[in-house]
Each structure stands twice: as structure tokens, then as C-alpha cells.
Amino acid sequence: MSDQPARWSQATIYTDMWADPDDDPRNNEGASPDGELATLQDFLTNYRMTLRMKCEGLDPEQLARRSVPPSTMSLLGLLRHLAEAERDWLNWISDGDPLPKLYGARDADFDEAVGDQAEVDAAYSALEREQAATDAALAEHPDLGERLGKDRIAVRELLVHRIEEYARHCGHADLLRERIDGRVGQ
């Protein structure tokens, strides 16, 4: 007998999928977005949604459950980390003084992620707030070649970096979720 959860999927049509196509909010039947900016934004939206889907249906203890020692990675830590990353990206494009870190010391976003409902609610709130702030700031700069901030980062580079960060962490979320309750899927 193993204490490891059995692998399972909620999908019934394609059992390697997270959800059936009709139930998947990322499944936007129809034409793909027109233009580079709209395409980049669509990919970012879908990766953000994927991360939230990987966290759905779990209690605070499960969200805070660590992967494998010595790692401190957890789904809750990923939510907190991405809120911190969004704030960092906003700082990159600002000409003013940087906003302070959300979680303080290096790796506190992961190290201090504890299985408490108030912490979970705060993490979701922080992520939504920081995403909205970065999105609003970038909406003022639709030219992907425009360079912003003290380091003159191109809008395109920042958008691609955001997609890369979410995509990488969605891969982590796949493994974390499977370890928690065995659920698998894209």
C-alpha cells in the first residue's frame, strides 16, 4: 500500500487533459487573436488561468504543502511568488522609486507560505492586485518596441518574460498538484 495519491483526471473525453473541452475556460473556440500584442496577451491570460485552475479545489494546507525536501516550493508559494514578480516587473518599467517587496526577504514568498485561509486569501488578493497594476501600466504602452524604465526594457521583452515565468511555474504547478491529490492534465 502506498501513501502516494493515485493519478486521475477530471476529463472524460481526453483523459490526459485537465478538463473536458466544453468545461475548459481556456478553450476559446474560434479565430486566434490578431497581431503580436493580442497574441502575447492571450498566452499570458491562459497561463494565469492555468495556474489558478491547478490551485482550485484545494484547502489551505494542501496549497501550502511543499514539494520534496529541501525545496520550499508549494502552490501557495507560487501564487505569492508571482505576485512578487508582477510587482518587480512594474518596478522595471517605472522611472520612479521601486515599490517595496511584498514578502520581504529573499524566498520569503515560498518560505513563509503557510496553510492558513487568511494567507491563501491574501495571496490571491495580492496576485490579482499586482497583475492589474502591471497590466494597467503596460496598457499605456501598446508599442512592443517601446523601451521603458531606468533599464530601458522593451515592452515586448517584458511581455515575453512574463509569459515565460508563468509557463515555467505552471509546469511546477502540474507536478505539485499531482503530488497533492494525483490530479493530472495540461
Secondary structure, DSSP 8 states (H G I E B T S, - for coil): --SS---B-S-SSSTTSSS-GGG-TT---S---SSHHHHHHHHHHHHHHHHHHHHTT--HHHHH--SSTT----HHHHHHHHHHHHHHHHHHH-SS-----SS-STTHHHHT--S-HHHHHHHHHHHHHHHHHHHHHHHT---TT-EETTTTEEHHHHHHHHHHHHHHHHHHHHHHHHHHH-B---
